[in-house]
Amino acid sequence: MAISLEEISTITAKGQTTIPKAVRQALGVDYGGRIAFRVSDGGVTVCRADDNEDPAIDSFLNFLAADLKRHPEAVKALGPELAARITALTADVPVDLDDAIDGDVAL
């Protein structure tokens, strides 16, 4: 496997270290974020601890949010064909509108 990023960090006397900024950005974590260290025969890997989130979806949603801020005029109503397709694809998905929402909700 080719290395696409390598950063060096020093371990303090208390066993602590600073995660380099480039690594934090690659992981998509910031202050208060959680990371997981996974040890295997091949070494140690570091990843975001919130495995229930898909980093590709998270990146895509961040991209969409930024794009909508830059170009709010680009927001258009769904066409009837797409609305019908969405309805058909989600017809068998149970939804309880009173269920609590998992995670953070920004207004």
N, C-alpha and C positions, 0 to 999 in steps of 0.2 A: 504494500500500500504506500503510495507516495505521500510525503508530508507536505501539506499545503500551508501550515503555519507552525512555527515553533517559537515559544517564548520562554524565557528563563525567569524563575522566581526564587527568592531566598527564603529559607525556613528560619524563623526566629527561635530564640531559646525556649519560648513557650510552645513551640511546634506549630506556630501560625505562619501564614504566608498571604501575600496579596495576589489575587488572581489578576493577571495583566489585562489591561483595558481591551486589547484585541481579542483575547480569549472570552472575556465577558460579553463583548459584542457578538462574537461568533455563536455563543451559547444563548444569546438573547436574554441575559440576566443583568440586573442592576442592583443597587442597594436594597437589601432585604430579600433578594432572590435566593433561591436554594439550589445547590448543586449536589450531585451524587458522584462519589468515587466508586468505580467498579474495578475490582482486582481480579485478574484472570492469569492464566499461565503466560500469556503474551505481554503482560504489563498492566498498566492502570489506564482506564479511560475516565474522562470527566464529562458529565452531561447534566442538563437541567434536571432537577429532582421531580418536577411536576410532569411525570410521564404520561399522565392522562391527557395532556395537550399535545397536539400535533404541531411540531415546529413549522411545517410547511403551511398549514392552515393559518397559524399565528402570523407568520410573515406575510401571507397573502392578505389577511385582514388588516394588518398594519399598512400595507401598500394601498389597499382600498381606502382606508380612512384618510391617509395623506393625500391621495388623489382627489377625494371628494372635497377636502379642504381647499385644494388648489383650484379645482374646477367644479364648483357647485352647480353651474349651469348645465353640466353634462348629465345630471340626474333626470331620467325620463321614466314615465310610467311603463309598467310591463305591458307588452303586447298581449292580445287575447290568446294567441297560440302558446306563448310561454307560460302564461298564467294557468291555462288548462293543463299543460304538461306538468307543472309543479303540483297542481291539485291532484292529478292522477298518480304521480310518484309518491305523494305523501298521504294518500287516501287511507291506507291501512296502518298509519302511525298513530298510536294513541297519544293524545295530548290532554293534560289536565292544566288548565290555565291558572289554577290555584296553587300548583306546585311551586315550591321555593326555587329560585334560580341559583345554581351552583356558581361559585366564583364571584369576581368583582363585577359590578354593573356600573358603568359610567354614564351619567346623563349629560 
